């Protein structure tokens, strides 16, 4: 996982999410919480700064409203395609990953997560390419 403090580029954290708004509190049941989606978009994530990669949508794919506790927060993706992950956290910073999860899957881990909104984008390497993916939100493990 890498932290990027750069400008937001074409991403709009205040747009309605494409797939879901998820409200979770620390210790939530059914861990991992999953959202099925299509990864990708037409905006180069690299515009957010290095090492963000892939192509993502303008609006977030998922908005997570999280009430933090003592456990870590792990946001990861499971897909047959090589996906990327971009997260705008409650601290206003951008966190990006490519292959930090299992295989070619990305994962972003917050060891001491903050309460608040996490805007999440799942990217692909080709502009306009869309691939089936599952976003996983966990306090226990990365996919």
NUMARKE-920305 format. One line per field, with one value per atom (N, C-alpha, C): chain; residue number from 1; residue in three letters; z negated, x negated, y. Coordinates in nm, 4 decimals. Example, Ala and Ser with C-alpha at 12.3 -4.5 7.8 and 13.67 -1.06 7.14 Angstrom:
<nodes>
chain c(A; A; A; A; A; A);
resi c(1; 1; 1; 2; 2; 2);
resn c(ALA; ALA; ALA; SER; SER; SER);
up c(-0.7800; -0.7800; -0.7800; -0.7080; -0.7140; -0.7870);
east c(-1.3190; -1.2300; -1.3200; -1.2850; -1.3670; -1.2900);
north c(-0.5690; -0.4500; -0.3300; -0.2250; -0.1060; 0.0030);
</nodes>
This chain:
<nodes>
chain c(A; A; A; A; A; A; A; A; A; A; A; A; A; A; A; A; A; A; A; A; A; A; A; A; A; A; A; A; A; A; A; A; A; A; A; A; A; A; A; A; A; A; A; A; A; A; A; A; A; A; A; A; A; A; A; A; A; A; A; A; A; A; A; A; A; A; A; A; A; A; A; A; A; A; A; A; A; A; A; A; A; A; A; A; A; A; A; A; A; A; A; A; A; A; A; A; A; A; A; A; A; A; A; A; A; A; A; A; A; A; A; A; A; A; A; A; A; A; A; A; A; A; A; A; A; A; A; A; A; A; A; A; A; A; A; A; A; A; A; A; A; A; A; A; A; A; A; A; A; A; A; A; A; A; A; A; A; A; A; A; A; A; A; A; A; A; A; A; A; A; A; A; A; A; A; A; A; A; A; A; A; A; A; A; A; A; A; A; A; A; A; A; A; A; A; A; A; A; A; A; A; A; A; A; A; A; A; A; A; A; A; A; A; A; A; A; A; A; A; A; A; A; A; A; A; A; A; A; A; A; A; A; A; A; A; A; A; A; A; A; A; A; A; A; A; A; A; A; A; A; A; A; A; A; A; A; A; A; A; A; A; A; A; A; A; A; A; A; A; A; A; A; A; A; A; A; A; A; A; A; A; A; A; A; A; A; A; A; A; A; A; A; A; A; A; A; A; A; A; A; A; A; A; A; A; A; A; A; A; A; A; A; A; A; A; A; A; A; A; A; A; A; A; A; A; A; A; A; A; A; A; A; A; A; A; A; A; A; A; A; A; A; A; A; A; A; A; A; A; A; A; A; A; A; A; A; A; A; A; A; A; A; A; A; A; A; A; A; A; A; A; A; A; A; A; A; A; A; A; A; A; A; A; A; A; A; A; A; A; A; A; A; A; A; A; A; A; A; A; A; A; A; A; A; A; A; A; A; A; A; A; A; A; A; A; A; A; A; A; A; A; A; A; A; A; A; A; A; A);
resi c(1; 1; 1; 2; 2; 2; 3; 3; 3; 4; 4; 4; 5; 5; 5; 6; 6; 6; 7; 7; 7; 8; 8; 8; 9; 9; 9; 10; 10; 10; 11; 11; 11; 12; 12; 12; 13; 13; 13; 14; 14; 14; 15; 15; 15; 16; 16; 16; 17; 17; 17; 18; 18; 18; 19; 19; 19; 20; 20; 20; 21; 21; 21; 22; 22; 22; 23; 23; 23; 24; 24; 24; 25; 25; 25; 26; 26; 26; 27; 27; 27; 28; 28; 28; 29; 29; 29; 30; 30; 30; 31; 31; 31; 32; 32; 32; 33; 33; 33; 34; 34; 34; 35; 35; 35; 36; 36; 36; 37; 37; 37; 38; 38; 38; 39; 39; 39; 40; 40; 40; 41; 41; 41; 42; 42; 42; 43; 43; 43; 44; 44; 44; 45; 45; 45; 46; 46; 46; 47; 47; 47; 48; 48; 48; 49; 49; 49; 50; 50; 50; 51; 51; 51; 52; 52; 52; 53; 53; 53; 54; 54; 54; 55; 55; 55; 56; 56; 56; 57; 57; 57; 58; 58; 58; 59; 59; 59; 60; 60; 60; 61; 61; 61; 62; 62; 62; 63; 63; 63; 64; 64; 64; 65; 65; 65; 66; 66; 66; 67; 67; 67; 68; 68; 68; 69; 69; 69; 70; 70; 70; 71; 71; 71; 72; 72; 72; 73; 73; 73; 74; 74; 74; 75; 75; 75; 76; 76; 76; 77; 77; 77; 78; 78; 78; 79; 79; 79; 80; 80; 80; 81; 81; 81; 82; 82; 82; 83; 83; 83; 84; 84; 84; 85; 85; 85; 86; 86; 86; 87; 87; 87; 88; 88; 88; 89; 89; 89; 90; 90; 90; 91; 91; 91; 92; 92; 92; 93; 93; 93; 94; 94; 94; 95; 95; 95; 96; 96; 96; 97; 97; 97; 98; 98; 98; 99; 99; 99; 100; 100; 100; 101; 101; 101; 102; 102; 102; 103; 103; 103; 104; 104; 104; 105; 105; 105; 106; 106; 106; 107; 107; 107; 108; 108; 108; 109; 109; 109; 110; 110; 110; 111; 111; 111; 112; 112; 112; 113; 113; 113; 114; 114; 114; 115; 115; 115; 116; 116; 116; 117; 117; 117; 118; 118; 118; 119; 119; 119; 120; 120; 120; 121; 121; 121; 122; 122; 122; 123; 123; 123; 124; 124; 124; 125; 125; 125; 126; 126; 126; 127; 127; 127; 128; 128; 128; 129; 129; 129; 130; 130; 130; 131; 131; 131; 132; 132; 132; 133; 133; 133; 134; 134; 134; 135; 135; 135; 136; 136; 136; 137; 137; 137; 138; 138; 138; 139; 139; 139; 140; 140; 140; 141; 141; 141; 142; 142; 142; 143; 143; 143);
resn c(UNK; UNK; UNK; UNK; UNK; UNK; UNK; UNK; UNK; UNK; UNK; UNK; UNK; UNK; UNK; UNK; UNK; UNK; UNK; UNK; UNK; UNK; UNK; UNK; UNK; UNK; UNK; UNK; UNK; UNK; UNK; UNK; UNK; UNK; UNK; UNK; UNK; UNK; UNK; UNK; UNK; UNK; UNK; UNK; UNK; UNK; UNK; UNK; UNK; UNK; UNK; UNK; UNK; UNK; UNK; UNK; UNK; UNK; UNK; UNK; UNK; UNK; UNK; UNK; UNK; UNK; UNK; UNK; UNK; UNK; UNK; UNK; UNK; UNK; UNK; UNK; UNK; UNK; UNK; UNK; UNK; UNK; UNK; UNK; UNK; UNK; UNK; UNK; UNK; UNK; UNK; UNK; UNK; UNK; UNK; UNK; UNK; UNK; UNK; UNK; UNK; UNK; UNK; UNK; UNK; UNK; UNK; UNK; UNK; UNK; UNK; UNK; UNK; UNK; UNK; UNK; UNK; UNK; UNK; UNK; UNK; UNK; UNK; UNK; UNK; UNK; UNK; UNK; UNK; UNK; UNK; UNK; UNK; UNK; UNK; UNK; UNK; UNK; UNK; UNK; UNK; UNK; UNK; UNK; UNK; UNK; UNK; UNK; UNK; UNK; UNK; UNK; UNK; UNK; UNK; UNK; UNK; UNK; UNK; UNK; UNK; UNK; UNK; UNK; UNK; UNK; UNK; UNK; UNK; UNK; UNK; UNK; UNK; UNK; UNK; UNK; UNK; UNK; UNK; UNK; UNK; UNK; UNK; UNK; UNK; UNK; UNK; UNK; UNK; UNK; UNK; UNK; UNK; UNK; UNK; UNK; UNK; UNK; UNK; UNK; UNK; UNK; UNK; UNK; UNK; UNK; UNK; UNK; UNK; UNK; UNK; UNK; UNK; UNK; UNK; UNK; UNK; UNK; UNK; UNK; UNK; UNK; UNK; UNK; UNK; UNK; UNK; UNK; UNK; UNK; UNK; UNK; UNK; UNK; UNK; UNK; UNK; UNK; UNK; UNK; UNK; UNK; UNK; UNK; UNK; UNK; UNK; UNK; UNK; UNK; UNK; UNK; UNK; UNK; UNK; UNK; UNK; UNK; UNK; UNK; UNK; UNK; UNK; UNK; UNK; UNK; UNK; UNK; UNK; UNK; UNK; UNK; UNK; UNK; UNK; UNK; UNK; UNK; UNK; UNK; UNK; UNK; UNK; UNK; UNK; UNK; UNK; UNK; UNK; UNK; UNK; UNK; UNK; UNK; UNK; UNK; UNK; UNK; UNK; UNK; UNK; UNK; UNK; UNK; UNK; UNK; UNK; UNK; UNK; UNK; UNK; UNK; UNK; UNK; UNK; UNK; UNK; UNK; UNK; UNK; UNK; UNK; UNK; UNK; UNK; UNK; UNK; UNK; UNK; UNK; UNK; UNK; UNK; UNK; UNK; UNK; UNK; UNK; UNK; UNK; UNK; UNK; UNK; UNK; UNK; UNK; UNK; UNK; UNK; UNK; UNK; UNK; UNK; UNK; UNK; UNK; UNK; UNK; UNK; UNK; UNK; UNK; UNK; UNK; UNK; UNK; UNK; UNK; UNK; UNK; UNK; UNK; UNK; UNK; UNK; UNK; UNK; UNK; UNK; UNK; UNK; UNK; UNK; UNK; UNK; UNK; UNK; UNK; UNK; UNK; UNK; UNK; UNK; UNK; UNK; UNK; UNK; UNK; UNK; UNK; UNK; UNK; UNK; UNK; UNK; UNK; UNK; UNK; UNK; UNK; UNK; UNK; UNK; UNK; UNK; UNK; UNK; UNK; UNK; UNK; UNK; UNK; UNK; UNK; UNK; UNK; UNK; UNK; UNK);
up c(0.0000; 0.0000; 0.0000; 0.0711; 0.0748; 0.0475; -0.0190; -0.0497; 0.0541; 0.1029; 0.2000; 0.1447; 0.1375; 0.0826; 0.1910; 0.3166; 0.4295; 0.4510; 0.5574; 0.5904; 0.6351; 0.6367; 0.6645; 0.8121; 0.9030; 1.0440; 1.0794; 1.1553; 1.1997; 1.0992; 0.9915; 0.8954; 0.8106; 0.7891; 0.7073; 0.5913; 0.4725; 0.3549; 0.3082; 0.3544; 0.3105; 0.4043; 0.5191; 0.6062; 0.5375; 0.5704; 0.5204; 0.5715; 0.4885; 0.5349; 0.6423; 0.7288; 0.8398; 0.7905; 0.6945; 0.6546; 0.5180; 0.4168; 0.2837; 0.1854; 0.0868; -0.0354; -0.1450; -0.2135; -0.3156; -0.4503; -0.5497; -0.6858; -0.7753; -0.8328; -0.9189; -1.0454; -1.1547; -1.2804; -1.3162; -1.3891; -1.4304; -1.4913; -1.4565; -1.5052; -1.4256; -1.3041; -1.2241; -1.1948; -1.1842; -1.1498; -1.0011; -0.9615; -0.8204; -0.7598; -0.8289; -0.7819; -0.6912; -0.5654; -0.5057; -0.4506; -0.4537; -0.3867; -0.2406; -0.1481; -0.0071; 0.0776; 0.1850; 0.2841; 0.4212; 0.5010; 0.6378; 0.7266; 0.8141; 0.8992; 1.0264; 1.1151; 1.2336; 1.2137; 1.2261; 1.2075; 1.3330; 1.3166; 1.4313; 1.4481; 1.5480; 1.5805; 1.6851; 1.7056; 1.8101; 1.7561; 1.6230; 1.5625; 1.5161; 1.5545; 1.5134; 1.3653; 1.2860; 1.1422; 1.1175; 1.2130; 1.1981; 1.1815; 1.2225; 1.2036; 1.0562; 0.9702; 0.8263; 0.7696; 0.8425; 0.7988; 0.7975; 0.7873; 0.7823; 0.6444; 0.6334; 0.7300; 0.7754; 0.7739; 0.8180; 0.9648; 0.9975; 1.1338; 1.1739; 1.3038; 1.3579; 1.3958; 1.4398; 1.4802; 1.3918; 1.3427; 1.2491; 1.2948; 1.2372; 1.2689; 1.2002; 1.2376; 1.1718; 1.0330; 1.0234; 0.8957; 0.8267; 0.6938; 0.6247; 0.6570; 0.6570; 0.6739; 0.5481; 0.4327; 0.3036; 0.2046; 0.1244; 0.0105; -0.1160; -0.1963; -0.3248; -0.4343; -0.5148; -0.6338; -0.7504; -0.8153; -0.9116; -1.0495; -1.1514; -1.2911; -1.3466; -1.3598; -1.3928; -1.5382; -1.5593; -1.6921; -1.7009; -1.7681; -1.7880; -1.6801; -1.5949; -1.4906; -1.3662; -1.2840; -1.1575; -1.0603; -0.9568; -0.8477; -0.7220; -0.6540; -0.5347; -0.4186; -0.3154; -0.1952; -0.0844; -0.0242; 0.0789; 0.1901; 0.2991; 0.4167; 0.4532; 0.4988; 0.5529; 0.6946; 0.7915; 0.9315; 1.0108; 1.1204; 1.2123; 1.2940; 1.3072; 1.3789; 1.2834; 1.3379; 1.2586; 1.2293; 1.1064; 1.0681; 0.9799; 0.9625; 0.8735; 0.7755; 0.6704; 0.5666; 0.5289; 0.5207; 0.4788; 0.3686; 0.2562; 0.1427; 0.0974; 0.0854; 0.0216; -0.1195; -0.2182; -0.3580; -0.4292; -0.5508; -0.6255; -0.6521; -0.6461; -0.6656; -0.5398; -0.4313; -0.3072; -0.2157; -0.2578; -0.1779; -0.0894; 0.0171; 0.1130; 0.0849; 0.0833; 0.0611; 0.1826; 0.2388; 0.3618; 0.3469; 0.4166; 0.4192; 0.5503; 0.5873; 0.7075; 0.6694; 0.6223; 0.5983; 0.4516; 0.3573; 0.2155; 0.1507; 0.2210; 0.1685; 0.2197; 0.2340; 0.2855; 0.4376; 0.4909; 0.6355; 0.6911; 0.7958; 0.8567; 0.7960; 0.6816; 0.6191; 0.5292; 0.5304; 0.4449; 0.3055; 0.2102; 0.0734; 0.0052; -0.0682; -0.1479; -0.2922; -0.3821; -0.5237; -0.6078; -0.6912; -0.7879; -0.9252; -0.9832; -1.1126; -1.2261; -1.2181; -1.3162; -1.2395; -1.1914; -1.1061; -1.1819; -1.1063; -1.1605; -1.1310; -1.2126; -1.1803; -1.0717; -0.9840; -0.8795; -0.7462; -0.6406; -0.5039; -0.4341; -0.3717; -0.2848; -0.1462; -0.0494; 0.0885; 0.1599; 0.2287; 0.2837; 0.4343; 0.5095; 0.6528; 0.6813; 0.7714; 0.8178; 0.9649; 0.9985; 1.1333; 1.2134; 1.3431; 1.4346; 1.5136; 1.5876; 1.6582; 1.7946; 1.8533; 1.9829; 1.9672; 2.0282; 2.0215; 2.0817; 2.0075; 2.0540; 2.0375; 1.9968; 1.9718; 1.8440; 1.8441; 1.7254; 1.6962; 1.5697; 1.5289; 1.4013; 1.3903; 1.2688; 1.1523; 1.0382; 0.9191; 0.7952; 0.6841; 0.5554; 0.4616; 0.4075; 0.3065; 0.1717; 0.0944; -0.0378; -0.1445; -0.2453; -0.3586; -0.4805; -0.5462; -0.6539; -0.7680; -0.8837; -0.9969; -1.0295; -0.9515; -0.9828; -0.8815; -0.7514; -0.6504; -0.5152; -0.4303; -0.2939; -0.2004; -0.0952; 0.0054; 0.1044);
east c(-0.0852; 0.0000; -0.0890; -0.0468; -0.1212; -0.0275; -0.0820; -0.0074; -0.0415; 0.0604; 0.0414; 0.1106; 0.0402; 0.0989; 0.1364; 0.1304; 0.1510; 0.2950; 0.3182; 0.4518; 0.5438; 0.6707; 0.7703; 0.7888; 0.7342; 0.7543; 0.9015; 0.9491; 1.0886; 1.1821; 1.1279; 1.2118; 1.2910; 1.4180; 1.5038; 1.5558; 1.4982; 1.5347; 1.6770; 1.7365; 1.8720; 1.9809; 1.9434; 2.0443; 2.1038; 2.2279; 2.2878; 2.2058; 2.1869; 2.1120; 2.1894; 2.1144; 2.1747; 2.2484; 2.1907; 2.2479; 2.3154; 2.2557; 2.3153; 2.2575; 2.3393; 2.2922; 2.3059; 2.1963; 2.1902; 2.1639; 2.2457; 2.2273; 2.1879; 2.0670; 2.0175; 1.9557; 1.9690; 1.9034; 1.8051; 1.7005; 1.5986; 1.6644; 1.6111; 1.6661; 1.7856; 1.8058; 1.9236; 1.9290; 2.0525; 2.0762; 2.0490; 2.0456; 2.0281; 1.9017; 1.7904; 1.6611; 1.5993; 1.5674; 1.5658; 1.7017; 1.7279; 1.8440; 1.8034; 1.8875; 1.8485; 1.9473; 1.8928; 1.9728; 1.9239; 2.0136; 1.9795; 1.9894; 1.8906; 1.8868; 1.8085; 1.8036; 1.7170; 1.6069; 1.4836; 1.3696; 1.3461; 1.2795; 1.2356; 1.3065; 1.2600; 1.3135; 1.2255; 1.2430; 1.1685; 1.0655; 1.0551; 0.9619; 0.8354; 0.7203; 0.5924; 0.5685; 0.5603; 0.5344; 0.3975; 0.3070; 0.1729; 0.1779; 0.2887; 0.3033; 0.3114; 0.3434; 0.3455; 0.2048; 0.1084; -0.0308; -0.0815; -0.2109; -0.2744; -0.2511; -0.2252; -0.2267; -0.0880; 0.0099; 0.1444; 0.1386; 0.2143; 0.2115; 0.3484; 0.3622; 0.4875; 0.5809; 0.6995; 0.8025; 0.9245; 0.9777; 1.0895; 1.1973; 1.3163; 1.4297; 1.4133; 1.4965; 1.4971; 1.5594; 1.6746; 1.7424; 1.6834; 1.6840; 1.6359; 1.7240; 1.6631; 1.7417; 1.8231; 1.7608; 1.8247; 1.7869; 1.8831; 1.8577; 1.8753; 1.7711; 1.7764; 1.7821; 1.8864; 1.8962; 1.8668; 1.7517; 1.6983; 1.6840; 1.7328; 1.7160; 1.6049; 1.4849; 1.3648; 1.3619; 1.2855; 1.2575; 1.1097; 1.0744; 0.9331; 0.8770; 0.9630; 0.9167; 0.8722; 0.7854; 0.7485; 0.8666; 0.8571; 0.9543; 0.8785; 0.9246; 0.8575; 0.9569; 0.9218; 1.0043; 0.9258; 0.9847; 0.9135; 1.0091; 0.9512; 1.0288; 0.9948; 1.0945; 1.0741; 1.1286; 1.0414; 1.0819; 0.9890; 1.0399; 0.9552; 0.8674; 0.9099; 0.8322; 0.7311; 0.6286; 0.5303; 0.5880; 0.6353; 0.7018; 0.6117; 0.6532; 0.5855; 0.6887; 0.6397; 0.7286; 0.6866; 0.7855; 0.7632; 0.8635; 0.8149; 0.9022; 0.8728; 0.9783; 0.9667; 1.0195; 0.9310; 0.9634; 1.0164; 1.0706; 1.1234; 1.0209; 0.8915; 0.7888; 0.7661; 0.8423; 0.8317; 0.7196; 0.6443; 0.5328; 0.5764; 0.4989; 0.5234; 0.4284; 0.4822; 0.4038; 0.4248; 0.3157; 0.3247; 0.2476; 0.2947; 0.2230; 0.2503; 0.1542; 0.1682; 0.1748; 0.0684; 0.0636; 0.0367; 0.0828; 0.0548; 0.1378; 0.2381; 0.3215; 0.2723; 0.3607; 0.3256; 0.3132; 0.2034; 0.1826; 0.1737; 0.2519; 0.2545; 0.3612; 0.4150; 0.5211; 0.4641; 0.5252; 0.4787; 0.5405; 0.4719; 0.5201; 0.4645; 0.5491; 0.5067; 0.5454; 0.4471; 0.4687; 0.4453; 0.5426; 0.5309; 0.5174; 0.3980; 0.3756; 0.4481; 0.4607; 0.5346; 0.6339; 0.7411; 0.8345; 0.9053; 0.9424; 1.0233; 1.1699; 1.2547; 1.3977; 1.4225; 1.5189; 1.5547; 1.5754; 1.5681; 1.5949; 1.4681; 1.4791; 1.3747; 1.4366; 1.3831; 1.4300; 1.3383; 1.3969; 1.3190; 1.3419; 1.2317; 1.2340; 1.1561; 1.2075; 1.1369; 1.1048; 0.9769; 0.9330; 0.8889; 0.8715; 0.8136; 0.7033; 0.6258; 0.5105; 0.5419; 0.6547; 0.6904; 0.8024; 0.7888; 0.8930; 1.0228; 1.1303; 1.2594; 1.2823; 1.1796; 1.1989; 1.2779; 1.3674; 1.4466; 1.4301; 1.4032; 1.3870; 1.4653; 1.5219; 1.5931; 1.4950; 1.5387; 1.4544; 1.5429; 1.4858; 1.5532; 1.4682; 1.5283; 1.4626; 1.4880; 1.3817; 1.3906; 1.3533; 1.4373; 1.4104; 1.4014; 1.2855; 1.2614; 1.1827; 1.1929; 1.1080; 1.0129; 1.0207; 0.9455; 0.8411; 0.8701; 0.7767; 0.8001; 0.6978; 0.7043; 0.7391; 0.8122; 0.8466; 0.7355);
north c(-0.1175; 0.0000; 0.1227; 0.2233; 0.3481; 0.4639; 0.5643; 0.6855; 0.7905; 0.8597; 0.9662; 1.0898; 1.2004; 1.3223; 1.4218; 1.3814; 1.4717; 1.5130; 1.5894; 1.6379; 1.5244; 1.5521; 1.4491; 1.4178; 1.4948; 1.4665; 1.4727; 1.3763; 1.3748; 1.3085; 1.2536; 1.1829; 1.2815; 1.2501; 1.3347; 1.2523; 1.2755; 1.1959; 1.2236; 1.3324; 1.3661; 1.3169; 1.2613; 1.1996; 1.0780; 1.0458; 0.9219; 0.8042; 0.7021; 0.5853; 0.5090; 0.4431; 0.3688; 0.2449; 0.1728; 0.0437; 0.0429; 0.1047; 0.0910; 0.1912; 0.2257; 0.2900; 0.1860; 0.1608; 0.0563; 0.1222; 0.0908; 0.1415; 0.0250; 0.0315; -0.0753; -0.0168; -0.0912; -0.0567; -0.1664; -0.1297; -0.2262; -0.3500; -0.4658; -0.5923; -0.6398; -0.5862; -0.6210; -0.7709; -0.8222; -0.9624; -0.9842; -1.1101; -1.1474; -1.0880; -1.1053; -1.0573; -1.1627; -1.1338; -1.0017; -0.9616; -0.8317; -0.7757; -0.7589; -0.8026; -0.7996; -0.7189; -0.6606; -0.5902; -0.6357; -0.6938; -0.7322; -0.6094; -0.5921; -0.4743; -0.5025; -0.4058; -0.4108; -0.3088; -0.3536; -0.2646; -0.1817; -0.0684; 0.0092; 0.1407; 0.2148; 0.3454; 0.4115; 0.5394; 0.6097; 0.7081; 0.7227; 0.8169; 0.7465; 0.7992; 0.7408; 0.7690; 0.6627; 0.6779; 0.7400; 0.7278; 0.7853; 0.9373; 1.0018; 1.1460; 1.1839; 1.0854; 1.1092; 1.1151; 1.0613; 1.0572; 0.9153; 0.9029; 0.7716; 0.7110; 0.5857; 0.4777; 0.4346; 0.5243; 0.4865; 0.4442; 0.3399; 0.2874; 0.2375; 0.2110; 0.1620; 0.2750; 0.2370; 0.3314; 0.3122; 0.4248; 0.4218; 0.5192; 0.5050; 0.5915; 0.7273; 0.8233; 0.9538; 0.9421; 0.8772; 0.8561; 0.7338; 0.7333; 0.6130; 0.4924; 0.3754; 0.2525; 0.2249; 0.2433; 0.2137; 0.3231; 0.3631; 0.4522; 0.3684; 0.3620; 0.2938; 0.3994; 0.3951; 0.4795; 0.3867; 0.4107; 0.3140; 0.3768; 0.3062; 0.3443; 0.2563; 0.3124; 0.2362; 0.1903; 0.0822; 0.0297; 0.0002; -0.1077; -0.1413; -0.2331; -0.2870; -0.3780; -0.3021; -0.3624; -0.2977; -0.3003; -0.2198; -0.2195; -0.2574; -0.3619; -0.4115; -0.4079; -0.3327; -0.3225; -0.3900; -0.4929; -0.5680; -0.6070; -0.6578; -0.6957; -0.8389; -0.9115; -1.0456; -1.0446; -1.0747; -1.0750; -1.1655; -1.2214; -1.2979; -1.2034; -1.0764; -0.9755; -0.9122; -0.8505; -0.7776; -0.6402; -0.6201; -0.4962; -0.4100; -0.2845; -0.1909; -0.1363; -0.0710; -0.0204; 0.1216; 0.2113; 0.3492; 0.3792; 0.4323; 0.4642; 0.6067; 0.6881; 0.8182; 0.7992; 0.8157; 0.7874; 0.9125; 0.8957; 1.0094; 1.1200; 1.0874; 1.1894; 1.2731; 1.2436; 1.3188; 1.2735; 1.1744; 1.1245; 1.0093; 0.9894; 0.8829; 0.7672; 0.6459; 0.5245; 0.4347; 0.3836; 0.3048; 0.1749; 0.0716; -0.0549; -0.1266; -0.2097; -0.2906; -0.4381; -0.4960; -0.6410; -0.6759; -0.5946; -0.6178; -0.7262; -0.7785; -0.8867; -1.0197; -1.1139; -1.2462; -1.2418; -1.2944; -1.2961; -1.1557; -1.1281; -0.9950; -0.9051; -0.9429; -0.8648; -0.7555; -0.6369; -0.5285; -0.5338; -0.4708; -0.4648; -0.3404; -0.2696; -0.1546; -0.1849; -0.1738; -0.2052; -0.0804; -0.0499; 0.0587; -0.0063; -0.0015; -0.0666; 0.0038; 0.1348; 0.2149; 0.3021; 0.2399; 0.3147; 0.4261; 0.5287; 0.6371; 0.6093; 0.6637; 0.6619; 0.7644; 0.7349; 0.8294; 0.7620; 0.8432; 0.7965; 0.7512; 0.6352; 0.5813; 0.5683; 0.6430; 0.6342; 0.5358; 0.4375; 0.3261; 0.3137; 0.3017; 0.2768; 0.1499; 0.0671; -0.0523; -0.0301; -0.0353; -0.0043; -0.1250; -0.1026; -0.2007; -0.1313; -0.2086; -0.1518; -0.0928; -0.1234; -0.0667; 0.0340; 0.1507; 0.2523; 0.1977; 0.2073; 0.1605; 0.0113; -0.0638; -0.2078; -0.2263; -0.3210; -0.3533; -0.5012; -0.5344; -0.6735; -0.6992; -0.8180; -0.8561; -0.8628; -0.8104; -0.8093; -0.8095; -0.8507; -0.8438; -0.7606; -0.6542; -0.5729; -0.6379; -0.6557; -0.7176; -0.6156; -0.6027; -0.5153; -0.6051; -0.6033; -0.6984; -0.6311; -0.6902; -0.6539; -0.7678; -0.8764; -0.9973; -1.0341; -1.0202; -1.0677; -1.0050; -1.0146; -0.9641; -1.0791; -1.0506; -1.1530; -1.1690);
</nodes>
